[in-house]
């Protein structure tokens, strides 16, 4: 076998079948000639008991001298236990971010991706995650190979979404429906958090060894401090009474009032099922809240409203929508129309939840009690074991709901106390209500609830 030189390579003749000319100085290094006349440099070696062939590259791109040097490098790696041919094969098969996201979404739909408390993610969360993947992650880095991602790449995703580079309008499946994708700081923070979870999934699947999203500094979510003052509660009540006279807004007005009186999340009231309503125990037994299963004490005004509504209820949902047994779906649009150009144009449903907790704090209830009432995880450690709620928790819900209802209805403190003093439970509520509000209000019972 000759030493591979340019003269030898150029003089090699094409045959009916592919063949290899092996170098006589460097064992394992050779020139492969194809029936088409193409020539490429290769090395042949054994790894894990098998004979493997690794292609260095085409003659012309590589010279015999440069190919020989590369052959020495690769054969040296083989001597250390590496397997260049297998590594190249794996490299060629390396999946892209888009392909990884498709694998993740398939497992997500199958309930194999666990969220909070080790439970499969909820359908609403799956919809949100899917939207962030298709509208932000894939457009920016979908074609990149997962194995090549760096922390800088993840940082670029964060900055691009913050800058609005993924802003677009997407047509949805609904008739004339569209989704406006805006991006921004909040979206960027949550999307990169999701991307980090997807890359952790890739680590667990053995696709990559480390997660490049670890250690990425994300902007903090805006802290929500907006709450309603007592004057704004009265403005809200007046606004709801005016809009409630229009049949179009009747259901939305009822939903807004119940969010205000319970401190529940918007979705928890809109999607409330009759099977979750337990007026006998004065609670909602939510099956699919943000924190999983959750038991919420509800005040007497809410209990009475639900009992009245149950008398003429049809279907699964407390607030049914159009179509076959669906939850009410017009709330977002109605909310905008109700509050547009009003003094409360800046509030969101979460403001009502925050205000409920703030009123509870004003009335002197402890953080643990408030957390249990609004369904925060730290306030529901034992809730999974509770079937009959503590009387004090129910009385707290009665007091807060009664106080907020008084503000919404614009009645005086004395009128509120008399209105709720109708039976033994309500008499107890009246006494508890008087004590919670304090002596300063008792000195002037005819004054409004707030100065």
N, C-alpha and C positions, 0 to 999 in steps of 0.2 A: 504493500500500500504506500503510495507516495505521500510526501508532505503536501498539504493543501496550499497551493500558491495561486496567484492570479492566472499564471500560464496553465496550470493543471485544470483550474475551474473553467476557463474559457475553452480549453481543448476537449473537455468531457463531452461525449456523444450521447444523443437522446436514443433511448431504446424503446421497445414495445411496452415495457413495464417500468414503473418507477424503481429506482435503485439508489444506493448510497455508496459514496466513495469515502472510506474512513481514513483519517489522518494517521500517519505512522509515528508521529512524535507525541501527540496528545491522545491517549486512549479515550474513546467515547465521543470524540469530536469528528464530525463528518459533514459531507455535502450531499444533499438529497437532490436528485435530478428527476423531474416529472416528465411524463410523456408529452406534455405541452411545451417542453423546453425551459420551463421555469426552474430556477435553482435556489435552494435555501440552505442555510447552515443549521445544523442540529447537534444536540448531544444525546447520547443514550446512556442510561444509568439504571441501577436497581434501587428500589425503595420499598420497604415493607414486603419484601419477598417477591416483588413484581418488577418486570422490566418496563421502564418508562422512557418516553422520548419527548424532548423539549425543543421546540423550534426557536432559534435565536432570531432569524429574520432572513429576508431575501438578499441574494447576491445583487450588488449594485447599490443597495442601501447600506449593506455591510460589505466590507472588504474581507479577504481571508485573514488579514492581520487583526482587524478590530473584532471580527467574529471569534478568533482564537482567544483574544483577551477576555471576551465575555464568557466563552466556554470555560475558561479557567475559574472565573468568578462563580459561575453556577455550579461547576463540579466541586468547588471548595465548599459551597453551601450544602451540597449533597453529603459531603464528608462529615459535616457537622450535624446531619440528621434532617435537614430541610428537604422539601419535595417541590422543586420549582414547577413541574408540570401540573401537579395537583393544585398548587396555589394559583396558577394562571387560570385553571379551569374554574376554580371557585370565584376568581376575580371576574371572569366573563359571565358567570351566573349571578353575580351580585345584584340584588334587587334595588330598585329605585324607591324613593320616598313615596311616590304614588302607589307602587305595588305594595309597599309596607302598609300604607293606609288602608288599602283594600283588604289585606289580611286582617288588620285590626277591626275594620268595620264588620267583616264577616263574623269574627268572634264576638264582637259587641252585640250583634243581632241575635247570636246564639246564646247570649247570657253568660259568656265565658269571661268577660271583662268585669271585674268587681269594682264597685265604687265604695261609698262610705259604709262603714261597719261590715265590710266583707260581703255586701249584697250586690247582685247584678244591677247595672245602671238602669234607671227608670226610662220609659219610652220618651218622655220629654227631654231628658238629658241626651239620649241617643240622637234625637232630632237636632239638638243644638250642636253636639259634637260633629255630626255629619255635615252640617252647614259650615262650621269653622274649617273643617278639613277641605271641603270642595271649593270654598270661596276664599280661603286665605293660604292654607299650607300648600296645597297642590299647585296653585298658580305661581307661587314664589319659588318653591324648591322641589316641585314634584318630579322633575327629571334628574335630579341629583341622586347619585348612588348613596345609600344609607351609610355604607362603610367609609365614605369619603367626607361625611359631614364633620364639621369642626364647631367649636364654640362660637367662632366668628360668624359662621353661617346662621346659627340659631339667633345670634344677636342681630343679624341683618333682617331676619324675619320679623323680629320685634320692632325694629326701627321702621321697616317698610309699612307694616300695618299701622303703626302710630302715625306715619306720614300720610296715610290714606291711599297708598299705591294700589291697594286691592279694591278701592271704591268702584262700585258698579251697580247696575240695576238688573236683577235676574227675574225672568218670567217664571211664575210658579204654575202648578197644575190646576189651580183654581181658574175659573173663567175670568178673564181680564185681571188675573192676580199677578202681583209683582212683589219682589223682595228687594229692598234698597240696602245694599251693603256699604256701610260708611267707614268701617275701620275705627281708628282712634285709640286712645290710651287704654281704656277698659277692655276693648276687644283684643288689643295686642297682648295685654297681660294674660287674659284667659286663654287665648289661642296658643301662646308659648307654653303655658301650663299644660294644655292638652298635648302639645307636641312633645313635651318632656315625658308625659305618660306613655305616649306611643313609642318613644325611644326606649323607655324602660321595658315595655313589652318586647321590643326587638332584642334587648339584652337578655331577657328571660328566655327568648326563643333561640338564643345562640347566634343571632344574625350579626350582632356587634358585641364587643367586649365591654365598652364603657359608654355611658350616656353623655353626649356632648352638651346636653341642655343643663346639666348640673352646674350650679354656681352662677347661672345667668342672673344678673341683677335686673329685676322687673320693677317698674314704677308701682307704687302702692295705689290700691283702689282709693278713690275719693271717699273720705269718711262722711257718712250721711248724718248730719246734725239737725236737719230741718225738722221742726215740729210745729204743730198748730198751737197758737195761743188760744185762750178761751174766747176772745173776740172772733178769731178765725173759725172756731168751731161753730159759733152762732151764724157766721157768714155762710159756712158750709151747709148748715141746716136750712137756712133760707133758700140757698141755691138748689138744694135737693127738693125742697117742697115745690119750688117753681117748676123745675124740670119734671118732677113726678106727676104733674098734671097732664103732661103729654104722654100718651100711651106708648109712644116709641121708646121712651126712656124709663118706663116703669121698672122693668127688671134690673136695669143697670143701677138705678137709684137704690133699689133694695139691696143689691150687692154691695154698693159703696157703704151704706149704713151698717151692714153686718160686718164688713171689714173694720169699720171704725169702732164697733161695739165689742168685737172679739179680739182684735189685734192679730188676726190670722193673715197669712200671706194671701195675695190676690188669687193665686191658682187654687189654694185650699178652699176658698169660698166658691169660686166659679165652678169648680169640679166636684163640689160636695155632693155626696150620694145620700139618699135617705137611709141606706144601710149603715151609714156612719153617724147618724144622728141619734142620740140617746137622751131624750128630754127628761126621762124619768130620773136619770142620774146627773142631769144638768151638765152634759159634756158632749163633745164631738170625739168619736173614736176614729181618727183619720188613719186610713190604711196605707196611704202612699204620699206622705208629706216629704219635705226636703230631708228630714231626719229619719225617714222610715215610718214605722207605725208610731202614732203619737196620740195621746189622750189630752184634750184641752177642756178645762172647765169653762162653762159659758154662763153669763149673767142672766138674771131673770128676764130682762127685756128681750134677749135673744131667744130664750126658751119659749116665751109667749108668742113671739113672731113665728118661730118654727112650728109650733102647735097649730097656729092659725093656718099657716101655709100647707101643712100636712093634710088638713081637712079636705083640701081640693087638689091634692097632688096627683099627678099622672106621670108615670115613668120612673126612671132610675135616679135622675138628678133633681136636686132641690131647685136649681135654676136651669130648666131645660131650654135647649135651643131648637133651631129648625132641623127638620130631617128626622131620621129614625133614632130616637133615644140618644140624642147628643147633648153635651153640656152647652150652655149659652156661649156663643162665639162672637158676639158683637161688642163685647165690653171695651176693648182697646179704642175702637173708633168712637163709641159713645162717650167714653171718658174725655177724649179730646174735644168733642163737640160741647159737652156740658161745661167744661172749665175754660174753654177758649175765650179770651178777652174778659175773663172774670178776675177778681182780686186774688184768686187762688190758682191762677194759670200755671204757676211754677211747681205745684205739688204733684206727687205721684202716689199710687196706692201704698207704696212703702212708707210714705210720710204718715199715713193713717196708722200703720203698725207701730212706727216709732213714737208717734204721739200717744198711742194707747199705753205703751210702756212708760212714757214720760209722765202721763197723768197718774199712773199707778205709783210711780216714785214720788210725785208731789203729794199723794195721799198717804205716804208713809210706809208703803209695803216694801218688804225686803227684796234684795236682788234675786234670791232663790225663788221666792214666790212669783216674781215677775217673769223670771226665766221659764218657770213651769207653765204660766198662763200663756205665753207667746210661743212655747214649743222649742226653746233653745235646747240643744243637746245636754248642756250642763244642768239644766233644770229638769231633765226627764230620766235621770239615772235609774230610778225605781219605777218609772211609769209602766214598764212592761209587766210589772207584777200587780199593778193597781187595777181593780175592777170597780170599786166604789171610791170615789174621790173624797178626800178629806173635806169635812164641812167648812173649815177655815178657808180652804182654797176656793170653794164655791162661793162663800160669802165675799171673798176678795173680788171674784169675777162679778158678782152682783153689784158690789159697791162701785167698781170702776165703770161697768157698763151703764149703771144707773146714773152716774155722774156725767158721763159723756152724752147719754141720751138727753139729760136735762139741758146740757149746753146746746145740743143740736136742735132741740125743740124750743129753746129760748124761754123756758119756764123758770120761775123763781125757786129758790132753795126750799121754801116752805111748801110750795105746791108739789115739788118733787117728793118730799118726805111724806106728804099726805097720800100722794098717788100710789106709792109703793107699799103703804101700810094697809093691806087688805086681808091678809091671813097670817097665820103664825110665822111662816117663813118670811113673808114680806115685812112683818112687824120686827122680826130679828134684823132683817136687812136695814130697816129704817134706823134702828138703834145703832147698828154697826156703821151705817152711813154717817150719822150725826157725829159719832166718835172719830171717824177717820177724817172728816172735813175739818173738825176743830172748833174750839170755842169762839174763835174770831168771827165765824159765820153765824154761830148760834145767837150772837148778840143782836143781829139784824136779820131776822128770818125773811123779811119781806124783800130784802135786797136780791138782785140777780145772783146767779151762781158765781159770776166773776165781776169784779169792779170795772 
